[in-house]
Amino acid sequence: MSEKILIAGGTGLLGTRLSEMLIDSGYEVAHLSRTPDKYARYKTFKWDVQKGYIDENAIRYADYIINLAGTSVSGEKWTAARKKEILNSRILSTNLLCHYLEKSTHHVKGFLASSAVGIYGNSGDRLMMEESTYGSDFLAEVCKHWEDASWQVHHLGIRTVIFRIGIVLSNKGGALPQIAKPIKMMAGSPLGSGKQYMSWIHIDDLCRLCIKAIEDRQMQGVYNAVAPNPATNEQLTRNLAKVMQRPMVFPNVPAFGLKLMLGEMSEIVLNSSRVSATKVLQTGFTFEYNELQEALESLYDKNS
């Protein structure tokens, strides 16, 4: 009997790839969806976070639950309403899963939750470990509340793993295509000073790490989900230009311009985040993509 994985947020960038890799590894996969479709690629169960509802069959189905639900932090300016939506989409969905795990009969053996390296705030060039101090900006506050909500599942006696995820490298979505777009148009340039660190992870390594967390019963608590070699914004931009065989002809985009254009959301690209992968490496996990250039080469061929 193959084990059954229930994913909240299964149609997003990470959920889509993770679902594929779980199936390839012999698991059964189901998604939670506001609008279940019987013709969908995966079995889907209805949930409605706003109404506080989950089909209890979903909880009974699962051996493991992976929670990736949450409104994107990029895409729209951080108005007061947008910030509330970013926070609530994470907290309410996690609280709802926890509530149903508490009240339903189930056989869930493990709960995987997402957080982000944004919890450390703008940490300069200090190497941040899982026990390092937290930041105090908006994203750090979101992550703190998010992790507190996820940790409630641990208090129900269910093994809980929380991944603080760095920038996920994928050519299908997320940050990388946004960075690649101006480079493709011969207008690539580092952002701000370019010296700010960006802790990254190849999407396939992140999915493999999630599968390891399902299979390794020793894994519990918080782990930084980042590759072992963080890069500066300038290194990322230059490496990407090199892989795409495009020149870097423009000077850095000044920080004040980004703040003017993006408002508070400019923190995403201007904050420095140099995060340690030591704890994940100590579990015996091996990264397929340790170095930025090989990660980028796997996603962008020389003719892209």
Secondary structure by P-SEA (a helix, b strand, c coil): cbbbbbbcccccaaaaaaaaaaaaabbbbbbbccccccccccbbbbbbcccccccccccccccbbbbccccccccccccaaaaaaaaaaaaaaaaaaaaaaacccccccbbbbbbccccccccccccccccccccccaaaaaaaaaaaaaacccccccbbbbbbcccccccccccccccccccccccccccccccbbbbbbcaaaaaaaaaaaaccccccccccccccccccaaaaaaaaaaaaccccccccccaaaaaaacccccccccbbbbccaaaaaaaccccccccaaaaaaacccccc
